[in-house]
């Protein structure tokens, strides 16, 4: 079996998986690693690949089954793989060839995690009387760690029924080389073959992510610990802190970022069990803003005031990132200048306020777009998309398809030059050319249009394709000074992973000026990266600010109360037979819409008995396509109201979808609103509420009658909402 395949290509399947799909996946992975990473494989890894290929097929398949299971300990009597054949004999083959073994005291922690609660209870009770039967599994594990030596515990255990996967560390390493991160098993291959996970189609040849063995092992050191810290024992956490001085100093691109993430997670785990001095040691090993903040917070508790001040002054004079500077400035001002509020709070308090109708409570950003459009702005909901799209489209060739683009496997969409922050140095000349090109707007648009035309829909790790993406993007380019766009793009070039999030929700354009607005409703917090992006946008020359939303009841808000009758309960398979709608503004009915519809399918007798709508009644009625324009015009941009609104909204949206027409309106449910504002009723059905509030309902389950009754409920709802807002 030859693993030195240079023309390897992934299998693309849809539908049922073949019997030995998991074995094929493992062979595919090993072939890729052997082809691309021979230069970073130690003899033990090369031995893994060579000796695996020499195993009988049944033994290979059983071992891969173990690789794909959680953990490294297994019960032999629980292995059920009929396609492999004689499991007992195959276990013997693997044991004889040193691929599996019995666990020993060295595998104490793995065994504890594998055993069931019942197993643990029996073993602990056998060694010590009085162990409570009410203890949960995690409590029993901790008790075993405290009371049992690994040797004594393993002596009580029936080890013959347990299997230990050997060479697990070697398997973990080759998987790491393939995926670029530590993970258990090959589930992504399975999801790819089922069509649940896509792989990119940029190329069928890949570069190794590591060029030296020391680089690979440095990354693997931190990636392994980052993976293991999630479920680690307190002993493991303490050991890592004790050995922190032996952590390798990052020498290669990207490993410092993994070290920082590990240091932060290790510290947080230690803080969670009140090991704060140890946590401080862990945080000091990291250089991220998150680590710095925790160092400062813990120093305020455990260190002298002068020591804290010195650390803060270092962060301010020589910050490792803009975010670290922001953190240090806030804490310095609060602790040494008696400033009571942070920069985040100051920006929120200084924000202007926008009054929006409370019915838009679940979509403040969309409601703000509507408001600003009415004020004469070109308003776009852009958030992170616009800068990521501009960056990705402008540098598409360098990132994905050019000869110097760096991709390491079919599953990897974010180029490593962005992950390890090497993009700005690796492509310095290309960046300079593109930055100068921003002065030539037609040339920039031509590059973007060419990329969109050629690659639209191609999955990538930088931005998501949207049909309307170019409208906002070109609107920005048309009005933004080239120097301002240049400055924002350079943040992405220098540190894309940090710069990809936190941008304001909206872009507004008026009088050839672009502004960026972060919308904050009541209770929303301003995050630090959002403050940082606002400051970066301002420094680049854009207007950027926070706007707070205050919910009010707008008497001029237009509502359309809708009821539909249908052929059944599921919008995907059933159709609308009748629409009734009532338009309301300022408490008055301003219009009505009613029509029967030919559902173009049968109406079940039970539905006819419920609604009174028979097949004969709709035989000559218009189809939804015939009335779609009129109904859409009637709805306008009103708030869509219904009793159990999701039902009616879903059916109307599905009817528009069948015509390939988008449908999106703000929604208000009279049923849930009545529950909230008028509690205490035994039933909140439309009929029950109409009886309770003396609302006329003469033809229940006919659309217009039900819509008019729900409109009366809307009046009650808005009356109560007004009272609450005024209180």
C-alpha positions as CSV (number, residue, x, y, z in Angstrom):
1,X,0.0,0.0,0.0
2,X,1.8,3.1,-1.2
3,X,1.4,6.4,0.8
4,X,3.7,8.4,-1.4
5,X,1.0,9.7,-3.7
6,X,1.9,13.0,-5.3
7,X,-1.3,13.4,-7.3
8,X,-3.7,12.9,-4.4
9,X,-7.1,14.4,-4.8
10,X,-10.0,14.2,-2.4
11,X,-13.0,12.0,-3.2
12,X,-16.2,13.9,-3.6
13,X,-19.3,11.9,-2.8
14,X,-22.9,12.6,-2.0
15,X,-25.3,10.0,-0.7
16,X,-24.7,6.8,1.3
17,X,-21.1,6.2,2.5
18,X,-19.3,3.1,1.5
19,X,-18.8,0.4,4.1
20,X,-15.2,1.2,4.9
21,X,-15.4,5.0,4.5
22,X,-13.6,5.7,7.7
23,X,-10.6,3.6,6.5
24,X,-10.5,5.5,3.2
25,X,-10.4,8.7,5.1
26,X,-7.5,7.7,7.2
27,X,-5.6,6.5,4.2
28,X,-6.3,9.7,2.4
29,X,-5.0,11.7,5.4
30,X,-1.9,9.6,5.8
31,X,-1.1,9.8,2.1
32,X,-1.4,13.6,2.2
33,X,0.9,13.9,5.3
34,X,3.5,11.5,3.8
35,X,3.5,13.5,0.6
36,X,3.7,17.0,2.1
37,X,5.3,16.6,5.5
38,X,8.0,14.0,5.2
39,X,10.5,16.6,6.2
40,X,8.9,17.2,9.7
41,X,8.2,13.6,10.5
42,X,10.4,11.9,13.2
43,X,11.2,8.2,12.9
44,X,8.3,7.3,15.1
45,X,5.9,9.1,12.8
46,X,7.4,7.5,9.7
47,X,7.2,4.2,11.5
48,X,3.5,4.8,12.2
49,X,2.8,5.3,8.5
50,X,4.9,2.4,7.3
51,X,3.8,-0.2,9.9
52,X,0.1,0.8,9.6
53,X,0.3,-0.1,5.9
54,X,1.7,-3.5,6.8
55,X,-1.2,-4.4,9.1
56,X,-4.0,-6.7,7.7
57,X,-7.0,-4.8,6.5
58,X,-9.2,-5.8,9.4
59,X,-6.6,-4.6,11.9
60,X,-6.2,-1.3,10.0
61,X,-10.0,-0.8,10.0
62,X,-10.4,-1.5,13.7
63,X,-7.6,0.8,14.7
64,X,-9.1,3.6,12.6
65,X,-12.4,3.0,14.4
66,X,-10.6,3.5,17.7
67,X,-9.0,6.7,16.4
68,X,-12.4,8.1,15.5
69,X,-13.8,7.4,19.0
70,X,-13.5,9.8,21.9
71,X,-10.6,9.1,24.2
72,X,-7.9,6.4,24.1
73,X,-9.5,3.8,26.5
74,X,-12.1,1.4,25.2
75,X,-14.0,-1.6,26.5
76,X,-13.4,-4.6,24.3
77,X,-16.8,-6.1,24.9
78,X,-18.5,-2.9,23.7
79,X,-16.9,-2.8,20.2
80,X,-19.6,-3.5,17.6
81,X,-18.3,-3.4,14.1
82,X,-19.9,-6.2,12.1
83,X,-18.2,-5.2,8.8
84,X,-14.8,-6.0,10.4
85,X,-15.6,-9.6,11.2
86,X,-14.0,-11.4,14.1
87,X,-13.4,-8.5,16.6
88,X,-11.7,-10.7,19.2
89,X,-9.2,-12.0,16.6
90,X,-8.6,-8.5,15.3
91,X,-7.9,-7.2,18.8
92,X,-5.3,-9.9,19.2
93,X,-3.6,-8.9,15.9
94,X,-3.4,-5.3,17.1
95,X,-2.2,-6.2,20.5
96,X,0.5,-8.5,19.1
97,X,1.7,-5.8,16.8
98,X,1.8,-3.2,19.6
99,X,-1.0,-1.0,18.3
100,X,-3.2,-1.6,21.4
101,X,-2.4,-2.6,25.0
102,X,-3.9,-2.8,28.5
103,X,-3.9,0.5,30.4
104,X,-1.5,1.0,33.3
105,X,-1.2,3.5,36.2
106,X,0.3,6.0,33.7
107,X,-3.1,6.2,32.0
108,X,-5.0,6.8,35.3
109,X,-6.6,10.1,34.1
110,X,-7.8,8.6,30.8
111,X,-9.3,5.6,32.7
112,X,-11.1,7.8,35.1
113,X,-12.8,9.7,32.3
114,X,-13.7,6.5,30.5
115,X,-15.3,4.7,33.4
116,X,-19.0,5.0,34.0
117,X,-20.4,6.6,37.2
118,X,-21.4,3.1,38.3
119,X,-17.9,1.7,37.7
120,X,-16.3,4.5,39.7
121,X,-18.7,4.1,42.6
122,X,-18.0,0.4,42.9
123,X,-14.2,0.8,42.7
124,X,-14.2,3.6,45.3
125,X,-16.5,1.7,47.6
126,X,-14.3,-1.3,47.3
127,X,-11.3,0.7,48.5
128,X,-13.0,2.8,51.2
129,X,-16.3,2.5,53.1
130,X,-18.7,5.3,53.3
131,X,-18.5,6.7,49.7
132,X,-21.9,8.4,49.1
133,X,-24.0,6.9,46.3
134,X,-25.4,10.3,45.5
135,X,-22.1,11.7,44.2
136,X,-22.1,12.7,40.5
137,X,-19.5,11.4,38.1
138,X,-17.2,14.4,38.2
139,X,-17.3,14.3,42.0
140,X,-16.3,10.7,42.0
141,X,-13.5,11.4,39.6
142,X,-12.2,14.2,41.9
143,X,-12.6,11.9,44.9
144,X,-10.5,9.2,43.1
145,X,-7.8,11.7,42.4
146,X,-7.6,12.8,46.0
147,X,-7.9,9.4,47.7
148,X,-6.3,6.9,45.4
149,X,-2.8,6.4,44.1
150,X,-2.9,5.5,40.4
151,X,-1.2,2.1,41.1
152,X,-3.7,1.1,43.8
153,X,-6.7,2.2,41.8
154,X,-5.6,0.3,38.7
155,X,-4.9,-2.8,40.8
156,X,-8.6,-2.9,41.7
157,X,-9.6,-2.6,38.0
158,X,-10.3,-5.4,35.7
159,X,-7.8,-4.3,33.1
160,X,-8.4,-7.3,30.8
161,X,-11.6,-5.9,29.5
162,X,-10.0,-2.5,28.7
163,X,-8.0,-1.5,25.6
164,X,-5.6,1.3,25.3
165,X,-5.0,2.9,21.9
166,X,-1.2,3.0,21.5
167,X,0.6,5.5,19.2
168,X,-2.1,8.0,20.0
169,X,0.4,10.8,20.2
170,X,1.8,10.0,16.8
171,X,-1.7,9.9,15.3
172,X,-2.5,13.2,17.0
173,X,0.6,14.7,15.4
174,X,-0.1,13.6,11.8
175,X,-3.7,14.8,12.2
176,X,-2.3,18.1,13.4
177,X,-0.1,18.4,10.4
178,X,-3.1,17.8,8.1
179,X,-5.7,20.1,9.8
180,X,-3.3,22.7,11.4
181,X,-5.0,22.1,14.8
182,X,-5.4,19.3,17.3
183,X,-8.6,17.4,16.9
184,X,-10.0,14.0,17.6
185,X,-10.9,11.8,14.6
186,X,-11.8,12.4,11.0
187,X,-15.4,13.6,11.2
188,X,-14.8,16.4,8.7
189,X,-14.0,13.9,6.0
190,X,-17.3,12.2,6.7
191,X,-19.2,15.4,6.6
192,X,-17.5,16.3,3.4
193,X,-18.6,13.1,1.8
194,X,-22.2,13.6,3.0
195,X,-22.2,17.1,1.5
196,X,-22.5,18.7,4.9
197,X,-19.0,20.4,4.8
198,X,-17.6,22.0,1.7
199,X,-14.0,21.9,0.6
200,X,-12.5,24.6,-1.5
201,X,-11.8,24.4,-5.2
202,X,-9.0,26.9,-5.5
203,X,-6.4,24.2,-6.3
204,X,-5.5,20.6,-6.0
205,X,-1.9,21.1,-4.8
206,X,-0.9,22.4,-1.4
207,X,2.1,23.8,0.4
208,X,3.2,22.3,3.8
209,X,2.3,24.6,6.6
210,X,5.6,24.0,8.3
211,X,9.1,24.0,6.7
212,X,11.1,22.9,9.7
213,X,10.6,20.2,12.2
214,X,11.3,22.6,15.1
215,X,8.5,24.9,13.7
216,X,6.0,22.0,13.5
217,X,6.8,20.8,17.1
218,X,6.7,24.3,18.5
219,X,3.2,24.8,17.1
220,X,2.2,21.3,18.2
221,X,3.4,21.9,21.7
222,X,1.0,24.8,22.2
223,X,-1.9,23.4,20.1
224,X,-1.9,20.2,22.1
225,X,-2.1,22.0,25.4
226,X,-4.8,24.4,24.1
227,X,-6.8,21.3,23.2
228,X,-6.2,19.4,26.4
229,X,-6.8,22.4,28.8
230,X,-10.6,22.2,28.1
231,X,-11.1,19.0,30.2
232,X,-8.0,19.1,32.2
233,X,-7.7,18.0,35.9
234,X,-6.5,20.4,38.6
235,X,-3.3,18.4,38.8
236,X,-2.7,18.9,35.1
237,X,-3.4,22.6,35.4
238,X,-1.0,23.0,38.3
239,X,1.7,21.0,36.5
240,X,1.5,23.3,33.4
241,X,2.0,26.3,35.6
242,X,4.9,24.7,37.5
243,X,6.5,23.9,34.1
244,X,5.7,27.3,32.6
245,X,9.4,28.3,32.5
246,X,10.1,25.3,30.2
247,X,7.5,26.4,27.6
248,X,9.3,27.0,24.4
249,X,9.8,30.7,23.4
250,X,7.9,31.2,20.2
251,X,10.3,31.6,17.3
252,X,7.9,31.0,14.3
253,X,5.0,32.9,12.9
254,X,1.7,32.0,14.5
255,X,2.9,30.0,17.5
256,X,2.9,33.0,19.8
257,X,-0.8,33.5,19.1
258,X,-1.5,29.8,20.1
259,X,0.6,30.3,23.2
260,X,-1.4,33.3,24.2
261,X,-4.7,31.5,23.8
262,X,-3.4,28.6,25.8
263,X,-2.1,30.9,28.6
264,X,-5.4,32.7,28.8
265,X,-7.5,29.6,28.9
266,X,-5.1,28.0,31.5
267,X,-5.4,31.1,33.6
268,X,-9.2,31.2,33.4
269,X,-9.5,27.5,34.4
270,X,-7.2,28.2,37.4
271,X,-9.2,31.2,38.4
272,X,-12.4,29.2,38.2
273,X,-11.0,26.9,41.0
274,X,-9.7,29.8,43.0
275,X,-6.0,29.2,42.1
276,X,-5.4,32.9,41.4
277,X,-1.7,33.1,42.1
278,X,-1.1,30.2,39.7
279,X,-3.5,31.9,37.2
280,X,-1.3,35.1,37.4
281,X,1.7,33.0,36.4
282,X,-0.2,31.6,33.4
283,X,-1.4,35.0,32.2
284,X,2.1,36.5,32.4
285,X,3.3,33.9,29.9
286,X,0.9,35.4,27.3
287,X,1.2,38.6,25.4
288,X,-2.4,39.1,24.2
289,X,-4.6,42.0,25.4
290,X,-6.8,39.4,27.2
291,X,-3.8,38.1,29.1
292,X,-2.7,41.6,30.0
293,X,-6.1,42.6,31.3
294,X,-6.2,39.5,33.6
295,X,-2.6,40.2,34.8
296,X,-3.6,43.8,35.7
297,X,-6.8,42.6,37.5
298,X,-5.0,40.0,39.6
299,X,-2.0,42.3,40.3
300,X,-4.5,44.8,41.8
301,X,-5.4,42.1,44.3
302,X,-2.0,40.5,45.0
303,X,0.7,43.1,44.1
304,X,1.9,46.4,45.5
305,X,0.4,49.6,44.1
306,X,3.8,50.7,42.7
307,X,4.2,47.4,40.9
308,X,0.8,47.7,39.3
309,X,1.5,51.3,38.2
310,X,4.8,50.2,36.6
311,X,3.1,47.5,34.7
312,X,0.3,49.9,33.5
313,X,2.9,52.5,32.4
314,X,4.7,49.8,30.4
315,X,1.4,49.0,28.6
316,X,0.8,52.7,27.9
317,X,4.3,53.6,26.8
318,X,5.0,50.4,24.8
319,X,1.7,48.6,24.1
320,X,1.8,45.3,22.3
321,X,-1.5,46.2,20.7
322,X,-4.1,49.0,20.5
323,X,-6.4,46.9,22.6
324,X,-3.9,46.5,25.3
325,X,-3.4,50.3,25.4
326,X,-7.1,50.9,25.7
327,X,-7.3,48.4,28.6
328,X,-4.4,49.9,30.4
329,X,-5.5,53.5,29.9
330,X,-8.9,52.8,31.4
331,X,-7.6,51.0,34.4
332,X,-4.8,53.6,34.9
333,X,-7.3,56.5,34.8
334,X,-9.6,54.7,37.3
335,X,-7.0,53.6,39.8
336,X,-4.6,56.5,39.7
337,X,-6.6,59.5,38.5
338,X,-9.9,58.6,40.2
339,X,-11.8,58.5,36.9
340,X,-15.1,56.7,37.5
341,X,-16.0,55.6,34.0
342,X,-14.3,53.7,31.2
343,X,-13.8,54.9,27.6
344,X,-16.6,52.5,26.6
345,X,-19.0,54.0,29.1
346,X,-18.0,57.6,28.1
347,X,-18.7,56.8,24.4
348,X,-22.1,55.3,25.2
349,X,-23.1,58.2,27.4
350,X,-22.1,60.7,24.7
351,X,-24.1,58.9,22.1
352,X,-27.1,60.5,20.5
353,X,-30.5,58.9,20.9
354,X,-32.8,57.6,18.2
355,X,-36.5,57.0,18.9
356,X,-37.9,53.9,17.2
357,X,-41.2,52.2,17.4
358,X,-41.1,49.4,20.1
359,X,-42.6,46.9,17.6
360,X,-39.1,46.8,16.1
361,X,-37.7,45.5,19.4
362,X,-36.0,42.5,17.8
363,X,-34.4,44.3,14.9
364,X,-33.0,47.6,16.0
365,X,-30.5,47.7,13.2
366,X,-33.0,47.2,10.4
367,X,-35.4,49.7,12.0
368,X,-32.5,52.2,12.1
369,X,-31.9,51.6,8.4
370,X,-35.5,52.4,7.6
371,X,-35.3,55.5,9.8
372,X,-32.2,56.9,8.1
373,X,-33.5,56.1,4.6
374,X,-36.6,58.2,5.4
375,X,-34.2,61.0,6.5
376,X,-32.6,61.0,3.0
377,X,-29.5,58.9,3.7
378,X,-28.4,55.9,1.6
379,X,-28.3,53.5,4.5
380,X,-26.7,50.0,4.4
381,X,-26.3,47.4,7.1
382,X,-22.7,46.6,6.6
383,X,-21.1,45.7,10.0
384,X,-18.0,43.6,9.4
385,X,-18.9,42.7,5.8
386,X,-17.9,45.8,3.9
387,X,-14.2,45.9,5.0
388,X,-13.7,42.2,4.9
389,X,-15.3,42.1,1.4
390,X,-13.1,44.9,0.1
391,X,-10.0,43.3,1.5
392,X,-10.8,39.9,0.2
393,X,-11.8,41.0,-3.3
394,X,-8.9,43.4,-3.7
395,X,-6.4,40.8,-2.6
396,X,-8.1,37.6,-3.9
397,X,-5.2,36.6,-6.1
398,X,-2.6,36.9,-3.2
399,X,-4.9,35.1,-0.8
400,X,-6.3,32.3,-2.8
401,X,-5.5,31.7,-6.5
402,X,-2.1,33.2,-7.2
403,X,1.1,31.2,-7.3
404,X,2.2,32.6,-4.0
405,X,-1.1,32.0,-2.2
406,X,-0.7,29.7,0.8
407,X,-3.2,27.0,1.3
408,X,-2.4,23.8,3.2
409,X,-5.4,21.4,2.8
410,X,-8.8,21.3,1.1
411,X,-10.5,22.0,4.4
412,X,-8.6,25.2,5.1
413,X,-10.2,28.4,3.8
414,X,-8.4,31.1,5.8
415,X,-4.9,31.4,4.3
416,X,-2.1,30.8,6.8
417,X,-0.6,34.2,5.9
418,X,-3.6,35.7,7.7
419,X,-3.6,33.3,10.6
420,X,0.1,33.9,11.3
421,X,0.2,37.6,10.5
422,X,2.7,37.2,7.7
423,X,0.6,38.7,4.9
424,X,1.9,42.2,5.2
425,X,5.6,41.1,5.0
426,X,5.1,38.3,2.4
427,X,3.1,40.5,0.0
428,X,4.6,43.9,0.8
429,X,5.1,44.8,-2.8
430,X,1.6,43.7,-3.9
431,X,0.1,45.6,-1.0
432,X,1.9,48.8,-2.0
433,X,0.7,48.5,-5.6
434,X,-2.9,47.9,-4.5
435,X,-2.8,50.8,-2.0
436,X,-1.7,53.2,-4.8
437,X,-4.4,51.8,-7.0
438,X,-7.0,53.1,-4.7
439,X,-6.4,56.5,-6.2
440,X,-7.7,55.1,-9.5
441,X,-11.3,54.3,-8.7
442,X,-12.2,52.8,-12.1
443,X,-9.2,50.5,-11.9
444,X,-10.2,49.3,-8.4
445,X,-13.8,48.6,-9.5
446,X,-12.5,46.7,-12.5
447,X,-10.4,44.4,-10.3
448,X,-13.4,43.8,-8.0
449,X,-15.8,43.2,-10.8
450,X,-13.4,40.7,-12.5
451,X,-13.0,38.8,-9.2
452,X,-16.7,38.7,-8.6
453,X,-17.5,37.6,-12.1
454,X,-14.9,34.8,-12.0
455,X,-15.3,33.6,-8.5
456,X,-18.8,34.5,-7.2
457,X,-20.0,31.9,-4.7
458,X,-16.6,30.3,-4.2
459,X,-16.4,29.6,-0.5
460,X,-13.5,31.3,1.3
461,X,-12.5,32.2,4.9
462,X,-12.5,36.0,4.5
463,X,-16.0,37.1,3.5
464,X,-19.5,35.8,2.5
465,X,-20.8,36.4,-0.9
466,X,-24.1,38.4,-1.1
467,X,-26.0,39.4,-4.1
468,X,-26.1,43.0,-3.0
469,X,-22.6,43.3,-1.7
470,X,-21.3,45.4,-4.6
471,X,-24.0,48.1,-4.1
472,X,-22.7,49.0,-0.6
473,X,-19.0,48.5,-1.6
474,X,-19.1,50.7,-4.6
475,X,-21.1,53.3,-2.7
476,X,-18.3,53.4,-0.2
477,X,-15.6,53.6,-2.8
478,X,-17.4,56.4,-4.7
479,X,-17.3,58.8,-1.6
480,X,-14.5,57.6,0.6
481,X,-11.1,59.4,0.4
482,X,-8.5,56.9,-0.9
483,X,-6.3,57.7,2.0
484,X,-9.1,56.7,4.5
485,X,-9.8,53.4,2.7
486,X,-6.1,52.7,2.5
487,X,-5.6,53.1,6.3
488,X,-8.5,50.8,7.1
489,X,-7.3,48.1,4.7
490,X,-3.8,48.2,6.1
491,X,-5.3,47.2,9.5
492,X,-6.5,44.0,7.7
493,X,-3.2,43.5,6.0
494,X,-1.2,43.8,9.2
495,X,-3.4,41.7,11.5
496,X,-6.5,40.4,9.7
497,X,-7.7,38.0,12.5
498,X,-7.9,40.9,15.0
499,X,-9.2,43.4,12.4
500,X,-12.0,41.3,11.0
501,X,-14.6,42.0,13.7
502,X,-16.1,44.9,15.6
503,X,-17.1,47.3,12.8
504,X,-20.2,49.5,13.2
505,X,-23.6,48.1,12.2
506,X,-24.5,50.7,9.6
507,X,-22.9,52.8,6.8
508,X,-24.7,56.0,6.0
509,X,-24.0,58.1,2.9
510,X,-25.3,61.6,2.3
511,X,-23.9,64.6,0.5
512,X,-21.0,62.4,-0.6
513,X,-19.9,61.6,2.9
514,X,-19.8,58.2,4.5
515,X,-20.5,57.7,8.2
516,X,-20.4,54.6,10.3
517,X,-22.9,54.0,13.1
518,X,-23.0,51.4,15.9
519,X,-26.5,50.9,17.0
520,X,-27.1,50.1,20.7
521,X,-30.5,49.3,22.1
522,X,-31.3,49.4,25.8
523,X,-29.2,46.9,27.7
524,X,-26.6,46.5,24.9
525,X,-23.0,46.7,25.9
526,X,-20.3,48.4,23.8
527,X,-17.4,45.9,23.3
528,X,-13.8,46.9,23.4
529,X,-13.1,45.9,19.8
530,X,-16.1,48.0,18.7
531,X,-14.6,51.1,20.5
532,X,-11.3,50.3,18.8
533,X,-12.8,50.1,15.3
534,X,-14.6,53.4,15.9
535,X,-11.3,55.0,16.9
536,X,-9.6,53.5,13.8
537,X,-12.3,54.8,11.5
538,X,-12.1,58.3,13.0
539,X,-8.3,58.2,12.7
540,X,-8.7,57.3,9.1
541,X,-10.9,60.3,8.5
542,X,-14.4,58.8,8.6
543,X,-17.3,59.9,10.8
544,X,-18.0,57.1,13.2
545,X,-20.1,57.1,16.3
546,X,-22.5,55.2,18.5
547,X,-26.3,55.8,18.4
548,X,-28.5,54.6,21.2
549,X,-32.0,53.4,20.5
550,X,-34.9,54.4,22.7
551,X,-38.1,52.4,22.1
552,X,-41.3,54.5,21.8
553,X,-44.8,53.9,20.5
554,X,-45.0,55.8,17.2
555,X,-48.6,56.8,16.4
556,X,-47.7,57.1,12.7
557,X,-46.4,53.5,12.6
558,X,-48.4,51.5,10.0
559,X,-49.5,47.9,10.9
560,X,-51.1,45.3,8.6
561,X,-53.0,42.7,10.6
562,X,-53.1,39.5,8.5
563,X,-54.9,36.2,8.7
564,X,-54.5,33.3,6.3
565,X,-56.5,30.2,5.8
566,X,-54.6,27.2,4.4
567,X,-54.8,23.7,3.2
568,X,-52.8,22.4,6.2
569,X,-50.3,23.3,8.9
570,X,-47.0,23.1,7.1
571,X,-46.0,26.0,4.8
572,X,-43.5,23.8,2.9
573,X,-46.2,21.4,1.7
574,X,-49.5,23.3,1.9
575,X,-50.9,26.5,0.3
576,X,-52.9,29.5,1.2
577,X,-56.7,29.5,0.4
578,X,-57.6,32.9,1.7
579,X,-56.0,36.1,2.8
580,X,-57.6,38.7,5.0
581,X,-55.7,41.9,6.0
582,X,-56.5,45.1,7.9
583,X,-54.2,48.1,7.6
584,X,-54.1,50.4,10.7
585,X,-52.4,53.7,11.6
586,X,-52.8,55.8,14.7
587,X,-55.5,53.5,16.0
588,X,-57.7,53.8,12.9
589,X,-58.4,51.3,10.1
590,X,-57.1,52.7,6.8
591,X,-57.6,49.8,4.5
592,X,-58.7,46.2,4.0
593,X,-57.6,43.4,1.7
594,X,-59.4,40.1,1.2
595,X,-59.3,37.4,-1.4
596,X,-59.9,33.7,-1.8
597,X,-57.0,31.9,-3.5
598,X,-56.8,28.9,-5.7
599,X,-54.2,26.8,-3.8
600,X,-53.4,24.7,-6.9
601,X,-53.8,21.6,-4.8
602,X,-56.6,19.7,-3.0
603,X,-58.3,21.0,0.2
604,X,-58.7,18.2,2.8
605,X,-62.3,17.7,4.0
606,X,-61.3,18.4,7.6
607,X,-60.0,21.8,6.5
608,X,-63.2,22.5,4.7
609,X,-65.2,21.6,7.8
610,X,-63.0,24.0,9.9
611,X,-62.9,27.0,7.5
612,X,-66.0,26.5,5.3
613,X,-63.8,27.0,2.2
614,X,-64.5,24.2,-0.3
615,X,-62.7,23.3,-3.5
616,X,-65.7,24.7,-5.5
617,X,-65.3,28.1,-3.8
618,X,-61.7,28.5,-4.9
619,X,-61.9,26.8,-8.3
620,X,-62.2,30.1,-10.2
621,X,-60.3,32.2,-7.6
622,X,-56.9,33.8,-8.5
623,X,-53.7,32.1,-7.6
624,X,-51.3,33.8,-5.2
625,X,-49.1,34.8,-8.2
626,X,-52.1,36.7,-9.6
627,X,-52.5,38.8,-6.4
628,X,-48.9,39.0,-5.2
629,X,-48.2,42.5,-6.6
630,X,-51.4,43.9,-5.1
631,X,-50.9,42.3,-1.7
632,X,-47.2,43.4,-1.6
633,X,-48.3,47.0,-2.4
634,X,-50.9,46.8,0.4
635,X,-48.3,45.6,2.9
636,X,-45.7,48.1,1.9
637,X,-43.1,48.3,4.7
638,X,-45.7,48.0,7.5
639,X,-45.3,45.8,10.6
640,X,-46.8,42.4,9.9
641,X,-49.2,41.5,12.7
642,X,-51.1,38.2,13.3
643,X,-52.4,36.0,16.0
644,X,-49.6,33.4,16.3
645,X,-47.7,35.5,13.7
646,X,-45.1,32.9,12.8
647,X,-47.8,30.7,11.2
648,X,-49.2,33.4,8.9
649,X,-45.8,35.0,8.2
650,X,-44.3,31.6,7.2
651,X,-47.1,30.9,4.8
652,X,-47.0,34.3,3.1
653,X,-43.1,34.2,2.9
654,X,-43.3,30.7,1.4
655,X,-45.8,31.9,-1.3
656,X,-43.5,34.8,-2.2
657,X,-40.5,32.4,-2.2
658,X,-42.3,30.2,-4.8
659,X,-42.2,33.3,-7.0
660,X,-38.5,33.9,-6.3
661,X,-39.4,37.1,-4.5
662,X,-37.9,38.1,-1.2
663,X,-40.2,38.8,1.7
664,X,-39.1,40.5,4.9
665,X,-41.1,42.6,7.3
666,X,-41.0,43.4,11.0
667,X,-43.4,41.1,12.9
668,X,-45.7,41.5,15.9
669,X,-47.6,38.6,17.5
670,X,-51.0,39.5,19.1
671,X,-51.0,36.1,21.0
672,X,-47.6,36.5,22.7
673,X,-48.2,40.2,23.3
674,X,-51.5,39.5,25.0
675,X,-49.8,36.9,27.2
676,X,-47.2,39.4,28.2
677,X,-49.3,42.5,28.7
678,X,-52.6,40.9,29.8
679,X,-51.6,37.9,32.0
680,X,-54.0,35.6,33.8
681,X,-56.2,34.1,31.0
682,X,-56.6,30.4,30.9
683,X,-56.5,30.5,27.1
684,X,-55.0,32.9,24.6
685,X,-56.7,31.6,21.5
686,X,-58.3,34.2,19.3
687,X,-61.8,33.0,20.1
688,X,-61.1,33.0,23.9
689,X,-59.7,36.5,23.9
690,X,-62.5,37.8,21.8
691,X,-65.0,36.4,24.4
692,X,-63.0,37.9,27.2
693,X,-62.8,41.4,25.7
694,X,-66.2,41.4,23.9
695,X,-64.7,41.6,20.4
696,X,-66.9,40.6,17.5
697,X,-66.0,37.3,15.9
698,X,-68.9,36.2,13.7
699,X,-67.1,34.1,11.1
700,X,-64.2,32.5,13.0
701,X,-61.6,30.8,10.6
702,X,-62.5,33.1,7.8
703,X,-59.5,35.3,7.1
704,X,-60.9,38.9,7.1
705,X,-63.1,38.3,10.2
706,X,-60.1,36.9,12.1
707,X,-57.9,39.7,10.9
708,X,-60.4,42.3,12.1
709,X,-60.6,40.6,15.5
710,X,-56.8,40.5,15.8
711,X,-56.8,44.2,14.9
712,X,-59.0,44.9,17.9
713,X,-56.4,43.0,20.1
714,X,-53.7,45.2,18.6
715,X,-55.5,48.3,19.9
716,X,-55.5,46.8,23.4
717,X,-51.8,45.9,23.1
718,X,-50.7,49.3,21.9
719,X,-52.8,50.9,24.7
720,X,-50.9,48.9,27.3
721,X,-47.6,49.4,25.6
722,X,-48.2,53.2,25.7
723,X,-49.0,53.0,29.5
724,X,-45.8,51.1,30.1
725,X,-43.6,53.4,28.1
726,X,-45.1,56.4,29.8
727,X,-44.6,55.0,33.3
